[in-house]
């Protein structure tokens, strides 16, 4: 079981990550170009606009998913399930949680999933 000081330290990391992700989401705007792409533009301009928009949407989605992971980890702290592998139930190593505070799997289970 994680000691109280370690748990508080990890909670601090999660809160910092949450604040950073929220700030990044606030600063990240979806690129919008002309409402009628393809009308009067060069094909290369249309391709650039489509690429920029797809990149922006992808970045935004990634930020939302990461924020959801962080917030789920914060919700697990009061229930006593934070730091436990969701696959095998074993404790996740502190070093792993320090590196990835929202990790849900221990290293053994993560390796199995990645195979």
JOHUSUL-V464572 format. One record per residue. SS is DSSP state (A for helix, B for strand, O for the rest). PHI is phi in radians with two decimals (* if undefined). Layout:
# JOHUSUL-V464572
SS_PHI + SS_PHI
This chain:
# JOHUSUL-V464572
O_* + O_-1.22 + O_-1.21 + A_-1.03 + A_-1.10 + A_-1.17 + A_-1.09 + A_-1.16 + A_-1.11 + A_-1.16 + A_-1.07 + A_-1.07 + A_-1.07 + A_-1.11 + A_-1.13 + A_-1.11 + A_-1.10 + A_-1.05 + A_-1.10 + A_-1.12 + A_-1.14 + A_-1.10 + A_-1.15 + A_-1.09 + A_-1.13 + A_-1.15 + A_-1.49 + O_-1.58 + O_-1.85 + O_-1.28 + O_-1.24 + O_-2.14 + O_-1.91 + O_-0.82 + O_-1.15 + O_-2.11 + O_-1.11 + O_1.65 + O_-1.73 + O_1.51 + O_-1.76 + O_-1.32 + A_-0.99 + A_-1.16 + A_-1.12 + A_-1.10 + A_-1.12 + A_-1.10 + A_-1.09 + A_-1.14 + A_-1.11 + A_-1.04 + A_-1.19 + A_-1.11 + A_-1.10 + A_-1.08 + A_-1.12 + A_-1.12 + A_-1.09 + A_-1.10 + A_-1.09 + A_-1.05 + A_-1.14 + A_-1.11 + A_-1.12 + A_-1.12 + A_-1.08 + A_-1.09 + A_-1.04 + A_-1.11 + A_-1.19 + A_-1.13 + A_-1.09 + A_-1.10 + A_-1.25 + A_-1.34 + A_-1.05 + A_-1.14 + A_-1.46 + O_1.42 + O_-1.75 + O_-1.20 + O_1.55 + B_-1.87 + O_-1.12 + O_-1.35 + O_-1.72 + O_-1.90 + O_1.50 + O_-1.32 + B_-1.24 + O_-1.43 + O_-1.02 + A_-1.00 + A_-1.07 + A_-1.17 + A_-1.16 + A_-1.15 + A_-1.34 + O_-2.32 + O_-1.07 + O_-1.76 + O_-1.04 + O_-1.97 + O_-2.19 + O_-1.26 + A_-1.09 + A_-1.07 + A_-1.20 + A_-1.09 + A_-1.11 + A_-1.11 + A_-1.13 + A_-1.38 + O_-1.23
